[in-house]
Amino acid sequence: MTIKETGPARAHSTHPPCWRASRYPSDLTDPQWQVIAGYLPRYQPGGRGRPRIWPLRQIVDAILYVDRTGCPWRYLPASFPPWQTVYGYFAAWRDDGTLPRLHSELRAQVRAAAGRDAQPTAAVTGLPVATAAGIGSAT
C-alpha cells in the first residue's frame, strides 16, 4: 500500500469562493464600498508575483473584521481570504500611506457633509492625564 503525499494541510483554499456564505456586521455595504474603492491602489502589494485572485472587497472586509473583533490575524474565519494575504495587503497599505490617506479623505467627506471645514483647525493638547497614583500631570 502506497501513501500519497498531498502536502501540508491548508486552513484556507487558495482559490477564492464566488460568494461568501456568511456576512459579518463589520462587512462593508455596497454604498460604503463604492465610496472607498476608488482610494485603494489597483496594484498588488510588492508589485510582482502571482496575479490577484482575491477581490479587494473581501480583503477590506477581512481587515475590518480583525479591526472590529480584535482577533489575531491567524484567527480569521475560513470565509475570508487566507490571513497571510489579508495581512500582506494591510501591511502594504499601512506602509505606503494608503490607510492614512483613506482616513483623511473619509474624515473630510464626513466633515463636509456636516457643514464643517474639511480639515480640523484646532487640537486640544496639554490636558491632565490620570496616573496610577491619582495625581494628574500635564502631557
Secondary structure, DSSP 8 states (H G I E B T S, - for coil): -------S--SS-SS--SS-S---TTS--HHHHHHHHTTS-SS-TTS-SS---S-HHHHHHHHHHHHHH---GGG--TTSS-HHHHHHHHHHHHHTTHHHHHHHHHHHHHHHHTTS-SS--------EE--TTS--EE-
